[in-house]
Amino acid sequence: MLVSSITWPSRGGHDVEIADRFRRENAFWQWMGFTIDAEAARAGNAVVTVDVRAEFFQHQGVVHGGVLSALIDSAGAWAFALDHEESLRTINLAVQYLSPVPPKASRLAAQGTVVRAGKRIVIADVLVWRDSMEEVARGQVLYSRNPAYRDSPS
């Protein structure tokens, strides 16, 4: 099942400026408030952060699991995309929710690490923690590589 897609061309290694432009031109990232931590960006590794907002909470008073899933998907994709000139399509997303994120949390961060980048498939492991450094979720994402499909945010 196709969960989401992240497409943008890299201009070679750790291009956080392009990632920032992608964020500005992507309605979902704007609404969520996702940003990439430029200091943590390196080949095969990306940290995506988001400030916790009231809209993220579900009826039981904790952050909705969909917010964590979107953060995991994005961090895993950017761990690969910061150093490659091609797009990815999510083909599988597995999430383990370890601890609820309560209203007192102010920020979430997800660190994506590329575990394997084959000719067709990319696998990324992602850890999510809240501002207290408590780990709240783990995920593994499988992406399909699409080197011929290059979309550029205009």
C-alpha positions as CSV (number, residue, x, y, z in Angstrom):
1,M,0.0,0.0,0.0
2,L,1.3,3.4,-0.9
3,V,1.4,5.5,2.3
4,S,3.0,8.7,1.0
5,S,5.6,10.0,-1.3
6,I,8.5,12.4,-0.9
7,T,10.0,13.7,-4.1
8,W,12.7,16.4,-4.7
9,P,16.0,16.6,-6.5
10,S,19.2,16.8,-4.5
11,R,22.0,18.9,-5.7
12,G,24.5,16.6,-3.9
13,G,25.1,15.8,-0.3
14,H,23.2,17.2,2.7
15,D,21.2,19.8,0.8
16,V,19.2,21.2,3.7
17,E,18.4,24.4,1.7
18,I,16.4,22.3,-0.8
19,A,14.8,20.5,2.1
20,D,13.8,23.8,3.6
21,R,12.4,24.9,0.2
22,F,10.5,21.6,0.0
23,R,9.0,22.3,3.4
24,R,7.9,25.8,2.4
25,E,6.3,24.5,-0.8
26,N,4.6,21.4,0.6
27,A,1.2,22.0,2.2
28,F,1.3,18.9,4.4
29,W,4.7,19.8,5.9
30,Q,3.6,23.4,6.4
31,W,0.4,22.4,8.2
32,M,2.3,19.8,10.4
33,G,5.2,22.3,11.0
34,F,7.9,19.8,10.2
35,T,11.5,21.0,9.9
36,I,14.8,19.3,9.3
37,D,17.6,19.7,11.9
38,A,20.4,21.0,9.7
39,E,23.1,20.2,12.4
40,A,22.1,16.5,12.4
41,A,21.9,16.2,8.6
42,R,24.4,13.8,7.1
43,A,24.5,11.0,4.6
44,G,22.0,8.4,5.7
45,N,20.7,10.3,8.6
46,A,18.1,13.0,9.1
47,V,16.3,14.5,12.1
48,V,12.8,15.9,11.5
49,T,11.2,17.9,14.3
50,V,7.8,19.3,15.0
51,D,6.3,21.5,17.7
52,V,3.3,19.8,19.4
53,R,0.1,21.6,18.8
54,A,-3.5,21.2,20.1
55,E,-4.6,19.8,16.8
56,F,-2.4,16.8,17.2
57,F,-4.3,15.5,20.3
58,Q,-6.9,12.8,20.0
59,H,-9.9,12.3,22.3
60,Q,-7.9,10.6,25.1
61,G,-5.6,13.6,25.5
62,V,-2.5,12.3,23.9
63,V,-0.9,12.9,20.5
64,H,-2.6,10.9,17.7
65,G,-0.6,8.0,16.4
66,G,-1.0,9.4,12.9
67,V,1.2,12.3,13.8
68,L,4.0,10.0,14.9
69,S,3.6,7.8,11.8
70,A,3.9,10.9,9.5
71,L,7.0,12.0,11.4
72,I,8.5,8.5,11.0
73,D,7.7,8.3,7.3
74,S,9.2,11.8,6.7
75,A,12.4,11.2,8.8
76,G,13.2,7.9,7.1
77,A,12.7,9.4,3.6
78,W,14.8,12.4,4.3
79,A,17.6,10.3,5.7
80,F,18.0,8.9,2.2
81,A,16.9,11.9,0.2
82,L,19.4,14.4,1.6
83,D,22.1,12.6,-0.3
84,H,20.4,11.1,-3.4
85,E,18.9,12.6,-6.6
86,E,15.8,10.6,-6.8
87,S,12.3,10.2,-5.3
88,L,11.0,7.6,-2.9
89,R,7.5,6.0,-2.5
90,T,6.6,4.5,0.8
91,I,5.6,0.8,0.4
92,N,5.4,-0.3,4.0
93,L,5.4,1.5,7.3
94,A,5.6,-0.3,10.7
95,V,5.3,1.6,13.9
96,Q,5.7,0.5,17.5
97,Y,4.2,3.0,19.9
98,L,6.2,2.9,23.1
99,S,4.7,5.7,25.3
100,P,1.9,8.2,24.9
101,V,2.8,11.8,24.2
102,P,0.9,13.9,26.8
103,P,-0.2,17.5,26.6
104,K,2.9,18.7,28.5
105,A,5.2,17.7,25.6
106,S,6.2,20.6,23.5
107,R,8.3,19.1,20.8
108,L,8.9,15.8,19.0
109,A,11.9,14.7,17.0
110,A,12.4,11.7,14.7
111,Q,15.8,10.4,13.7
112,G,15.8,8.5,10.5
113,T,18.8,6.2,9.6
114,V,19.1,4.4,6.3
115,V,19.8,0.7,7.1
116,R,19.9,-0.5,3.5
117,A,19.8,1.2,0.1
118,G,19.5,-1.4,-2.6
119,K,18.8,-0.9,-6.3
120,R,15.1,-0.9,-5.8
121,I,14.3,-0.8,-2.1
122,V,15.5,1.5,0.7
123,I,15.0,0.6,4.4
124,A,15.1,3.1,7.2
125,D,14.9,2.8,10.9
126,V,13.4,5.7,12.8
127,L,13.4,6.6,16.5
128,V,11.0,9.2,17.9
129,W,11.4,11.0,21.2
130,R,9.8,13.9,22.9
131,D,11.4,17.0,24.5
132,S,12.1,15.1,27.7
133,M,14.3,12.7,25.7
134,E,11.8,9.9,26.3
135,E,11.5,7.6,23.4
136,V,7.9,7.4,22.3
137,A,7.9,5.4,19.1
138,R,10.1,3.4,16.7
139,G,9.4,2.7,13.1
140,Q,10.8,0.9,10.1
141,V,9.9,2.1,6.6
142,L,10.4,0.5,3.3
143,Y,10.6,2.7,0.2
144,S,10.6,2.0,-3.5
145,R,13.3,4.0,-5.3
146,N,12.2,5.9,-8.4
147,P,15.3,7.3,-10.0
148,A,13.5,8.1,-13.3
149,Y,10.8,10.2,-11.6
150,R,12.2,13.5,-10.6
151,D,9.7,16.1,-9.4
152,S,11.0,19.5,-8.5
153,P,9.1,21.8,-6.2
154,S,8.8,25.0,-8.4
